[in-house]
Amino acid sequence: MHSFNRLGGYGFVVPVGSEDQVYFSAEDIEGGDTTLSEGQQVTFVLVLGEGRFEAKELRI
C-alpha cells in the first residue's frame, strides 16, 4: 500500500505488517517508470536516512 505525489516526485509506502509510512523519492523507483499508482504492490529496501527510514530500490 502506498501513496504517491506525482507533482512533488515523492510518496509513502507501508511495509507489510506495519502501520508506519515510509518515505520514498521518485528517483528511487527502478525500471524506468518514475510513477506509481496508489495501492500498487511494490518491493523495496529499507535504509536509515536523515533521522528516518526511507524506501530505496522500489520495484513493481
CHARMM internal coordinates of N, CA and C (Angstrom, degrees):
IC EDIT
DIST 1 N 1 CA 1.4470
DIST 1 CA 1 C 1.5190
ANGL 1 N 1 CA 1 C 108.46
DIST 1 C 2 N 1.3128
ANGL 1 CA 1 C 2 N 116.40
DIHE 1 N 1 CA 1 C 2 N 141.64
DIST 2 N 2 CA 1.4576
ANGL 1 C 2 N 2 CA 119.07
DIHE 1 CA 1 C 2 N 2 CA 179.41
DIST 2 CA 2 C 1.5153
ANGL 2 N 2 CA 2 C 110.99
DIHE 1 C 2 N 2 CA 2 C -164.63
DIST 2 C 3 N 1.2995
ANGL 2 CA 2 C 3 N 115.73
DIHE 2 N 2 CA 2 C 3 N 169.28
DIST 3 N 3 CA 1.4620
ANGL 2 C 3 N 3 CA 123.02
DIHE 2 CA 2 C 3 N 3 CA 170.99
DIST 3 CA 3 C 1.5202
ANGL 3 N 3 CA 3 C 106.76
DIHE 2 C 3 N 3 CA 3 C -128.50
DIST 3 C 4 N 1.3425
ANGL 3 CA 3 C 4 N 115.78
DIHE 3 N 3 CA 3 C 4 N 152.76
DIST 4 N 4 CA 1.4562
ANGL 3 C 4 N 4 CA 119.77
DIHE 3 CA 3 C 4 N 4 CA -176.24
DIST 4 CA 4 C 1.5208
ANGL 4 N 4 CA 4 C 109.87
DIHE 3 C 4 N 4 CA 4 C -142.71
DIST 4 C 5 N 1.3324
ANGL 4 CA 4 C 5 N 116.91
DIHE 4 N 4 CA 4 C 5 N 127.63
DIST 5 N 5 CA 1.4544
ANGL 4 C 5 N 5 CA 123.18
DIHE 4 CA 4 C 5 N 5 CA 177.16
DIST 5 CA 5 C 1.5258
ANGL 5 N 5 CA 5 C 107.37
DIHE 4 C 5 N 5 CA 5 C -98.28
DIST 5 C 6 N 1.3349
ANGL 5 CA 5 C 6 N 116.89
DIHE 5 N 5 CA 5 C 6 N 101.09
DIST 6 N 6 CA 1.4709
ANGL 5 C 6 N 6 CA 121.27
DIHE 5 CA 5 C 6 N 6 CA -176.47
DIST 6 CA 6 C 1.5263
ANGL 6 N 6 CA 6 C 112.19
DIHE 5 C 6 N 6 CA 6 C -62.47
DIST 6 C 7 N 1.3142
ANGL 6 CA 6 C 7 N 117.40
DIHE 6 N 6 CA 6 C 7 N -39.82
DIST 7 N 7 CA 1.4621
ANGL 6 C 7 N 7 CA 119.95
DIHE 6 CA 6 C 7 N 7 CA -178.89
DIST 7 CA 7 C 1.5233
ANGL 7 N 7 CA 7 C 111.54
DIHE 6 C 7 N 7 CA 7 C -69.31
DIST 7 C 8 N 1.3239
ANGL 7 CA 7 C 8 N 116.95
DIHE 7 N 7 CA 7 C 8 N -38.80
DIST 8 N 8 CA 1.4587
ANGL 7 C 8 N 8 CA 121.17
DIHE 7 CA 7 C 8 N 8 CA -178.92
DIST 8 CA 8 C 1.5148
ANGL 8 N 8 CA 8 C 113.63
DIHE 7 C 8 N 8 CA 8 C -82.41
DIST 8 C 9 N 1.3518
ANGL 8 CA 8 C 9 N 116.87
DIHE 8 N 8 CA 8 C 9 N -19.68
DIST 9 N 9 CA 1.4548
ANGL 8 C 9 N 9 CA 120.69
DIHE 8 CA 8 C 9 N 9 CA 179.05
DIST 9 CA 9 C 1.5219
ANGL 9 N 9 CA 9 C 113.98
DIHE 8 C 9 N 9 CA 9 C 73.89
DIST 9 C 10 N 1.3324
ANGL 9 CA 9 C 10 N 116.69
DIHE 9 N 9 CA 9 C 10 N 31.19
DIST 10 N 10 CA 1.4615
ANGL 9 C 10 N 10 CA 120.63
DIHE 9 CA 9 C 10 N 10 CA 178.87
DIST 10 CA 10 C 1.5199
ANGL 10 N 10 CA 10 C 109.42
DIHE 9 C 10 N 10 CA 10 C -147.44
DIST 10 C 11 N 1.3104
ANGL 10 CA 10 C 11 N 115.32
DIHE 10 N 10 CA 10 C 11 N 169.04
DIST 11 N 11 CA 1.4504
ANGL 10 C 11 N 11 CA 119.83
DIHE 10 CA 10 C 11 N 11 CA 177.78
DIST 11 CA 11 C 1.5112
ANGL 11 N 11 CA 11 C 111.26
DIHE 10 C 11 N 11 CA 11 C -164.93
DIST 11 C 12 N 1.3205
ANGL 11 CA 11 C 12 N 114.61
DIHE 11 N 11 CA 11 C 12 N -170.26
DIST 12 N 12 CA 1.4593
ANGL 11 C 12 N 12 CA 121.67
DIHE 11 CA 11 C 12 N 12 CA -178.85
DIST 12 CA 12 C 1.5179
ANGL 12 N 12 CA 12 C 109.60
DIHE 11 C 12 N 12 CA 12 C -138.30
DIST 12 C 13 N 1.3249
ANGL 12 CA 12 C 13 N 116.53
DIHE 12 N 12 CA 12 C 13 N 138.22
DIST 13 N 13 CA 1.4508
ANGL 12 C 13 N 13 CA 122.48
DIHE 12 CA 12 C 13 N 13 CA 174.43
DIST 13 CA 13 C 1.5186
ANGL 13 N 13 CA 13 C 107.94
DIHE 12 C 13 N 13 CA 13 C -118.26
DIST 13 C 14 N 1.3245
ANGL 13 CA 13 C 14 N 115.51
DIHE 13 N 13 CA 13 C 14 N 156.90
DIST 14 N 14 CA 1.4571
ANGL 13 C 14 N 14 CA 121.68
DIHE 13 CA 13 C 14 N 14 CA 177.24
DIST 14 CA 14 C 1.5231
ANGL 14 N 14 CA 14 C 107.31
DIHE 13 C 14 N 14 CA 14 C -119.64
DIST 14 C 15 N 1.3290
ANGL 14 CA 14 C 15 N 117.74
DIHE 14 N 14 CA 14 C 15 N 113.22
DIST 15 N 15 CA 1.4597
ANGL 14 C 15 N 15 CA 120.34
DIHE 14 CA 14 C 15 N 15 CA 178.93
DIST 15 CA 15 C 1.5332
ANGL 15 N 15 CA 15 C 111.80
DIHE 14 C 15 N 15 CA 15 C -60.31
DIST 15 C 16 N 1.3220
ANGL 15 CA 15 C 16 N 116.75
DIHE 15 N 15 CA 15 C 16 N 147.42
DIST 16 N 16 CA 1.4558
ANGL 15 C 16 N 16 CA 122.06
DIHE 15 CA 15 C 16 N 16 CA 177.01
DIST 16 CA 16 C 1.5225
ANGL 16 N 16 CA 16 C 109.07
DIHE 15 C 16 N 16 CA 16 C -57.15
DIST 16 C 17 N 1.3201
ANGL 16 CA 16 C 17 N 116.57
DIHE 16 N 16 CA 16 C 17 N 133.16
DIST 17 N 17 CA 1.4545
ANGL 16 C 17 N 17 CA 121.05
DIHE 16 CA 16 C 17 N 17 CA 179.16
DIST 17 CA 17 C 1.5158
ANGL 17 N 17 CA 17 C 114.19
DIHE 16 C 17 N 17 CA 17 C 83.95
DIST 17 C 18 N 1.3263
ANGL 17 CA 17 C 18 N 117.77
DIHE 17 N 17 CA 17 C 18 N 6.22
DIST 18 N 18 CA 1.4531
ANGL 17 C 18 N 18 CA 122.44
DIHE 17 CA 17 C 18 N 18 CA -179.18
DIST 18 CA 18 C 1.5227
ANGL 18 N 18 CA 18 C 109.77
DIHE 17 C 18 N 18 CA 18 C -129.00
DIST 18 C 19 N 1.3063
ANGL 18 CA 18 C 19 N 116.07
DIHE 18 N 18 CA 18 C 19 N 160.58
DIST 19 N 19 CA 1.4637
ANGL 18 C 19 N 19 CA 121.25
DIHE 18 CA 18 C 19 N 19 CA 174.04
DIST 19 CA 19 C 1.5204
ANGL 19 N 19 CA 19 C 110.94
DIHE 18 C 19 N 19 CA 19 C -113.00
DIST 19 C 20 N 1.3427
ANGL 19 CA 19 C 20 N 116.87
DIHE 19 N 19 CA 19 C 20 N -3.16
DIST 20 N 20 CA 1.4588
ANGL 19 C 20 N 20 CA 121.88
DIHE 19 CA 19 C 20 N 20 CA -177.11
DIST 20 CA 20 C 1.5242
ANGL 20 N 20 CA 20 C 111.15
DIHE 19 C 20 N 20 CA 20 C -85.50
DIST 20 C 21 N 1.3243
ANGL 20 CA 20 C 21 N 116.22
DIHE 20 N 20 CA 20 C 21 N 130.92
DIST 21 N 21 CA 1.4587
ANGL 20 C 21 N 21 CA 121.31
DIHE 20 CA 20 C 21 N 21 CA 177.75
DIST 21 CA 21 C 1.5218
ANGL 21 N 21 CA 21 C 109.96
DIHE 20 C 21 N 21 CA 21 C -79.92
DIST 21 C 22 N 1.3341
ANGL 21 CA 21 C 22 N 115.63
DIHE 21 N 21 CA 21 C 22 N 143.41
DIST 22 N 22 CA 1.4598
ANGL 21 C 22 N 22 CA 122.25
DIHE 21 CA 21 C 22 N 22 CA 179.48
DIST 22 CA 22 C 1.5279
ANGL 22 N 22 CA 22 C 107.96
DIHE 21 C 22 N 22 CA 22 C -121.08
DIST 22 C 23 N 1.3300
ANGL 22 CA 22 C 23 N 116.92
DIHE 22 N 22 CA 22 C 23 N 129.05
DIST 23 N 23 CA 1.4697
ANGL 22 C 23 N 23 CA 124.35
DIHE 22 CA 22 C 23 N 23 CA -178.61
DIST 23 CA 23 C 1.5273
ANGL 23 N 23 CA 23 C 111.62
DIHE 22 C 23 N 23 CA 23 C -69.62
DIST 23 C 24 N 1.3436
ANGL 23 CA 23 C 24 N 116.35
DIHE 23 N 23 CA 23 C 24 N 144.60
DIST 24 N 24 CA 1.4629
ANGL 23 C 24 N 24 CA 121.51
DIHE 23 CA 23 C 24 N 24 CA 167.99
DIST 24 CA 24 C 1.5173
ANGL 24 N 24 CA 24 C 109.79
DIHE 23 C 24 N 24 CA 24 C -144.67
DIST 24 C 25 N 1.3268
ANGL 24 CA 24 C 25 N 115.59
DIHE 24 N 24 CA 24 C 25 N 155.84
DIST 25 N 25 CA 1.4589
ANGL 24 C 25 N 25 CA 122.96
DIHE 24 CA 24 C 25 N 25 CA 177.43
DIST 25 CA 25 C 1.5189
ANGL 25 N 25 CA 25 C 108.84
DIHE 24 C 25 N 25 CA 25 C -105.47
DIST 25 C 26 N 1.3303
ANGL 25 CA 25 C 26 N 117.51
DIHE 25 N 25 CA 25 C 26 N 148.99
DIST 26 N 26 CA 1.4586
ANGL 25 C 26 N 26 CA 121.29
DIHE 25 CA 25 C 26 N 26 CA 177.69
DIST 26 CA 26 C 1.5253
ANGL 26 N 26 CA 26 C 111.17
DIHE 25 C 26 N 26 CA 26 C -57.61
DIST 26 C 27 N 1.3165
ANGL 26 CA 26 C 27 N 117.31
DIHE 26 N 26 CA 26 C 27 N -27.62
DIST 27 N 27 CA 1.4727
ANGL 26 C 27 N 27 CA 121.57
DIHE 26 CA 26 C 27 N 27 CA 179.12
DIST 27 CA 27 C 1.5281
ANGL 27 N 27 CA 27 C 111.85
DIHE 26 C 27 N 27 CA 27 C -64.82
DIST 27 C 28 N 1.3369
ANGL 27 CA 27 C 28 N 117.20
DIHE 27 N 27 CA 27 C 28 N -19.68
DIST 28 N 28 CA 1.4596
ANGL 27 C 28 N 28 CA 121.36
DIHE 27 CA 27 C 28 N 28 CA -177.78
DIST 28 CA 28 C 1.5282
ANGL 28 N 28 CA 28 C 113.26
DIHE 27 C 28 N 28 CA 28 C -92.36
DIST 28 C 29 N 1.3373
ANGL 28 CA 28 C 29 N 117.49
DIHE 28 N 28 CA 28 C 29 N 2.03
DIST 29 N 29 CA 1.4660
ANGL 28 C 29 N 29 CA 120.94
DIHE 28 CA 28 C 29 N 29 CA 176.51
DIST 29 CA 29 C 1.5249
ANGL 29 N 29 CA 29 C 107.70
DIHE 28 C 29 N 29 CA 29 C -83.78
DIST 29 C 30 N 1.3186
ANGL 29 CA 29 C 30 N 116.30
DIHE 29 N 29 CA 29 C 30 N 124.07
DIST 30 N 30 CA 1.4665
ANGL 29 C 30 N 30 CA 120.93
DIHE 29 CA 29 C 30 N 30 CA -177.95
DIST 30 CA 30 C 1.5231
ANGL 30 N 30 CA 30 C 110.76
DIHE 29 C 30 N 30 CA 30 C -92.95
DIST 30 C 31 N 1.3169
ANGL 30 CA 30 C 31 N 116.26
DIHE 30 N 30 CA 30 C 31 N 157.47
DIST 31 N 31 CA 1.4577
ANGL 30 C 31 N 31 CA 121.46
DIHE 30 CA 30 C 31 N 31 CA 174.76
DIST 31 CA 31 C 1.5148
ANGL 31 N 31 CA 31 C 114.77
DIHE 30 C 31 N 31 CA 31 C 100.35
DIST 31 C 32 N 1.3268
ANGL 31 CA 31 C 32 N 118.12
DIHE 31 N 31 CA 31 C 32 N 9.30
DIST 32 N 32 CA 1.4599
ANGL 31 C 32 N 32 CA 120.55
DIHE 31 CA 31 C 32 N 32 CA 174.86
DIST 32 CA 32 C 1.5188
ANGL 32 N 32 CA 32 C 115.00
DIHE 31 C 32 N 32 CA 32 C 91.20
DIST 32 C 33 N 1.3378
ANGL 32 CA 32 C 33 N 118.47
DIHE 32 N 32 CA 32 C 33 N -32.35
DIST 33 N 33 CA 1.4626
ANGL 32 C 33 N 33 CA 121.27
DIHE 32 CA 32 C 33 N 33 CA 179.64
DIST 33 CA 33 C 1.5178
ANGL 33 N 33 CA 33 C 108.17
DIHE 32 C 33 N 33 CA 33 C -86.45
DIST 33 C 34 N 1.3269
ANGL 33 CA 33 C 34 N 117.33
DIHE 33 N 33 CA 33 C 34 N 121.15
DIST 34 N 34 CA 1.4654
ANGL 33 C 34 N 34 CA 120.32
DIHE 33 CA 33 C 34 N 34 CA -176.05
DIST 34 CA 34 C 1.5266
ANGL 34 N 34 CA 34 C 112.74
DIHE 33 C 34 N 34 CA 34 C -102.38
DIST 34 C 35 N 1.3304
ANGL 34 CA 34 C 35 N 117.60
DIHE 34 N 34 CA 34 C 35 N 19.97
DIST 35 N 35 CA 1.4562
ANGL 34 C 35 N 35 CA 120.87
DIHE 34 CA 34 C 35 N 35 CA 175.58
DIST 35 CA 35 C 1.5165
ANGL 35 N 35 CA 35 C 109.58
DIHE 34 C 35 N 35 CA 35 C -129.61
DIST 35 C 36 N 1.3099
ANGL 35 CA 35 C 36 N 115.25
DIHE 35 N 35 CA 35 C 36 N 152.26
DIST 36 N 36 CA 1.4590
ANGL 35 C 36 N 36 CA 122.41
DIHE 35 CA 35 C 36 N 36 CA 176.91
DIST 36 CA 36 C 1.5197
ANGL 36 N 36 CA 36 C 108.46
DIHE 35 C 36 N 36 CA 36 C -131.12
DIST 36 C 37 N 1.3128
ANGL 36 CA 36 C 37 N 115.91
DIHE 36 N 36 CA 36 C 37 N 156.44
DIST 37 N 37 CA 1.4536
ANGL 36 C 37 N 37 CA 121.22
DIHE 36 CA 36 C 37 N 37 CA 175.48
DIST 37 CA 37 C 1.5190
ANGL 37 N 37 CA 37 C 109.00
DIHE 36 C 37 N 37 CA 37 C -97.86
DIST 37 C 38 N 1.3231
ANGL 37 CA 37 C 38 N 116.67
DIHE 37 N 37 CA 37 C 38 N 144.82
DIST 38 N 38 CA 1.4581
ANGL 37 C 38 N 38 CA 120.15
DIHE 37 CA 37 C 38 N 38 CA -179.43
DIST 38 CA 38 C 1.5251
ANGL 38 N 38 CA 38 C 110.09
DIHE 37 C 38 N 38 CA 38 C -59.68
DIST 38 C 39 N 1.3270
ANGL 38 CA 38 C 39 N 115.85
DIHE 38 N 38 CA 38 C 39 N 133.93
DIST 39 N 39 CA 1.4480
ANGL 38 C 39 N 39 CA 121.22
DIHE 38 CA 38 C 39 N 39 CA 179.57
DIST 39 CA 39 C 1.5173
ANGL 39 N 39 CA 39 C 114.47
DIHE 38 C 39 N 39 CA 39 C 86.53
DIST 39 C 40 N 1.3253
ANGL 39 CA 39 C 40 N 117.68
DIHE 39 N 39 CA 39 C 40 N -5.76
DIST 40 N 40 CA 1.4616
ANGL 39 C 40 N 40 CA 122.01
DIHE 39 CA 39 C 40 N 40 CA -179.85
DIST 40 CA 40 C 1.5282
ANGL 40 N 40 CA 40 C 109.94
DIHE 39 C 40 N 40 CA 40 C -67.64
DIST 40 C 41 N 1.3284
ANGL 40 CA 40 C 41 N 117.27
DIHE 40 N 40 CA 40 C 41 N 135.97
DIST 41 N 41 CA 1.4597
ANGL 40 C 41 N 41 CA 122.18
DIHE 40 CA 40 C 41 N 41 CA 178.94
DIST 41 CA 41 C 1.5210
ANGL 41 N 41 CA 41 C 109.69
DIHE 40 C 41 N 41 CA 41 C -75.40
DIST 41 C 42 N 1.3190
ANGL 41 CA 41 C 42 N 117.26
DIHE 41 N 41 CA 41 C 42 N 131.81
DIST 42 N 42 CA 1.4609
ANGL 41 C 42 N 42 CA 122.56
DIHE 41 CA 41 C 42 N 42 CA 178.16
DIST 42 CA 42 C 1.5292
ANGL 42 N 42 CA 42 C 109.39
DIHE 41 C 42 N 42 CA 42 C -137.48
DIST 42 C 43 N 1.3338
ANGL 42 CA 42 C 43 N 115.84
DIHE 42 N 42 CA 42 C 43 N 158.79
DIST 43 N 43 CA 1.4566
ANGL 42 C 43 N 43 CA 121.00
DIHE 42 CA 42 C 43 N 43 CA 170.15
DIST 43 CA 43 C 1.5176
ANGL 43 N 43 CA 43 C 106.85
DIHE 42 C 43 N 43 CA 43 C -110.93
DIST 43 C 44 N 1.3301
ANGL 43 CA 43 C 44 N 116.32
DIHE 43 N 43 CA 43 C 44 N 155.01
DIST 44 N 44 CA 1.4582
ANGL 43 C 44 N 44 CA 120.04
DIHE 43 CA 43 C 44 N 44 CA -177.87
DIST 44 CA 44 C 1.5163
ANGL 44 N 44 CA 44 C 109.98
DIHE 43 C 44 N 44 CA 44 C -162.31
DIST 44 C 45 N 1.3221
ANGL 44 CA 44 C 45 N 114.85
DIHE 44 N 44 CA 44 C 45 N 168.23
DIST 45 N 45 CA 1.4565
ANGL 44 C 45 N 45 CA 122.97
DIHE 44 CA 44 C 45 N 45 CA 176.91
DIST 45 CA 45 C 1.5254
ANGL 45 N 45 CA 45 C 107.62
DIHE 44 C 45 N 45 CA 45 C -111.27
DIST 45 C 46 N 1.3263
ANGL 45 CA 45 C 46 N 116.97
DIHE 45 N 45 CA 45 C 46 N 131.12
DIST 46 N 46 CA 1.4628
ANGL 45 C 46 N 46 CA 121.04
DIHE 45 CA 45 C 46 N 46 CA 176.48
DIST 46 CA 46 C 1.5237
ANGL 46 N 46 CA 46 C 109.62
DIHE 45 C 46 N 46 CA 46 C -86.69
DIST 46 C 47 N 1.3312
ANGL 46 CA 46 C 47 N 116.68
DIHE 46 N 46 CA 46 C 47 N 130.41
DIST 47 N 47 CA 1.4556
ANGL 46 C 47 N 47 CA 121.72
DIHE 46 CA 46 C 47 N 47 CA 175.92
DIST 47 CA 47 C 1.5232
ANGL 47 N 47 CA 47 C 108.22
DIHE 46 C 47 N 47 CA 47 C -131.74
DIST 47 C 48 N 1.3180
ANGL 47 CA 47 C 48 N 116.18
DIHE 47 N 47 CA 47 C 48 N 152.21
DIST 48 N 48 CA 1.4608
ANGL 47 C 48 N 48 CA 120.42
DIHE 47 CA 47 C 48 N 48 CA 177.82
DIST 48 CA 48 C 1.5210
ANGL 48 N 48 CA 48 C 108.48
DIHE 47 C 48 N 48 CA 48 C -85.60
DIST 48 C 49 N 1.3416
ANGL 48 CA 48 C 49 N 115.70
DIHE 48 N 48 CA 48 C 49 N 113.96
DIST 49 N 49 CA 1.4582
ANGL 48 C 49 N 49 CA 121.16
DIHE 48 CA 48 C 49 N 49 CA 179.03
DIST 49 CA 49 C 1.5125
ANGL 49 N 49 CA 49 C 109.84
DIHE 48 C 49 N 49 CA 49 C -92.36
DIST 49 C 50 N 1.3112
ANGL 49 CA 49 C 50 N 116.20
DIHE 49 N 49 CA 49 C 50 N -144.85
DIST 50 N 50 CA 1.4603
ANGL 49 C 50 N 50 CA 121.54
DIHE 49 CA 49 C 50 N 50 CA -179.29
DIST 50 CA 50 C 1.5316
ANGL 50 N 50 CA 50 C 109.98
DIHE 49 C 50 N 50 CA 50 C -79.12
DIST 50 C 51 N 1.3328
ANGL 50 CA 50 C 51 N 115.60
DIHE 50 N 50 CA 50 C 51 N 83.49
DIST 51 N 51 CA 1.4549
ANGL 50 C 51 N 51 CA 120.75
DIHE 50 CA 50 C 51 N 51 CA 177.41
DIST 51 CA 51 C 1.5094
ANGL 51 N 51 CA 51 C 115.11
DIHE 50 C 51 N 51 CA 51 C 80.77
DIST 51 C 52 N 1.3194
ANGL 51 CA 51 C 52 N 118.24
DIHE 51 N 51 CA 51 C 52 N 5.97
DIST 52 N 52 CA 1.4649
ANGL 51 C 52 N 52 CA 120.91
DIHE 51 CA 51 C 52 N 52 CA 179.43
DIST 52 CA 52 C 1.5216
ANGL 52 N 52 CA 52 C 109.37
DIHE 51 C 52 N 52 CA 52 C -154.31
DIST 52 C 53 N 1.3163
ANGL 52 CA 52 C 53 N 115.18
DIHE 52 N 52 CA 52 C 53 N 160.46
DIST 53 N 53 CA 1.4545
ANGL 52 C 53 N 53 CA 119.23
DIHE 52 CA 52 C 53 N 53 CA 173.81
DIST 53 CA 53 C 1.5182
ANGL 53 N 53 CA 53 C 109.35
DIHE 52 C 53 N 53 CA 53 C -79.04
DIST 53 C 54 N 1.3321
ANGL 53 CA 53 C 54 N 116.21
DIHE 53 N 53 CA 53 C 54 N 145.28
DIST 54 N 54 CA 1.4524
ANGL 53 C 54 N 54 CA 122.88
DIHE 53 CA 53 C 54 N 54 CA 177.19
DIST 54 CA 54 C 1.5149
ANGL 54 N 54 CA 54 C 108.86
DIHE 53 C 54 N 54 CA 54 C -131.37
DIST 54 C 55 N 1.3215
ANGL 54 CA 54 C 55 N 116.37
DIHE 54 N 54 CA 54 C 55 N 151.61
DIST 55 N 55 CA 1.4571
ANGL 54 C 55 N 55 CA 121.84
DIHE 54 CA 54 C 55 N 55 CA 176.88
DIST 55 CA 55 C 1.5330
ANGL 55 N 55 CA 55 C 108.19
DIHE 54 C 55 N 55 CA 55 C -93.52
DIST 55 C 56 N 1.3352
ANGL 55 CA 55 C 56 N 116.23
DIHE 55 N 55 CA 55 C 56 N 130.44
DIST 56 N 56 CA 1.4609
ANGL 55 C 56 N 56 CA 122.61
DIHE 55 CA 55 C 56 N 56 CA 178.91
DIST 56 CA 56 C 1.5223
ANGL 56 N 56 CA 56 C 108.06
DIHE 55 C 56 N 56 CA 56 C -127.00
DIST 56 C 57 N 1.3246
ANGL 56 CA 56 C 57 N 116.54
DIHE 56 N 56 CA 56 C 57 N 164.12
DIST 57 N 57 CA 1.4678
ANGL 56 C 57 N 57 CA 122.97
DIHE 56 CA 56 C 57 N 57 CA 176.31
DIST 57 CA 57 C 1.5250
ANGL 57 N 57 CA 57 C 111.75
DIHE 56 C 57 N 57 CA 57 C 54.51
DIST 57 C 58 N 1.3457
ANGL 57 CA 57 C 58 N 116.74
DIHE 57 N 57 CA 57 C 58 N 47.29
DIST 58 N 58 CA 1.4587
ANGL 57 C 58 N 58 CA 120.76
DIHE 57 CA 57 C 58 N 58 CA 179.28
DIST 58 CA 58 C 1.5194
ANGL 58 N 58 CA 58 C 110.26
DIHE 57 C 58 N 58 CA 58 C -69.23
DIST 58 C 59 N 1.3310
ANGL 58 CA 58 C 59 N 116.07
DIHE 58 N 58 CA 58 C 59 N 134.83
DIST 59 N 59 CA 1.4600
ANGL 58 C 59 N 59 CA 122.49
DIHE 58 CA 58 C 59 N 59 CA 178.43
DIST 59 CA 59 C 1.5259
ANGL 59 N 59 CA 59 C 109.26
DIHE 58 C 59 N 59 CA 59 C -134.68
DIST 59 C 60 N 1.3041
ANGL 59 CA 59 C 60 N 115.29
DIHE 59 N 59 CA 59 C 60 N 142.56
DIST 60 N 60 CA 1.4712
ANGL 59 C 60 N 60 CA 120.56
DIHE 59 CA 59 C 60 N 60 CA 178.88
DIST 60 CA 60 C 1.5150
ANGL 60 N 60 CA 60 C 108.79
DIHE 59 C 60 N 60 CA 60 C -81.60
END
COOR INIT
IC SEED 1 N 1 CA 1 C
IC BUILD
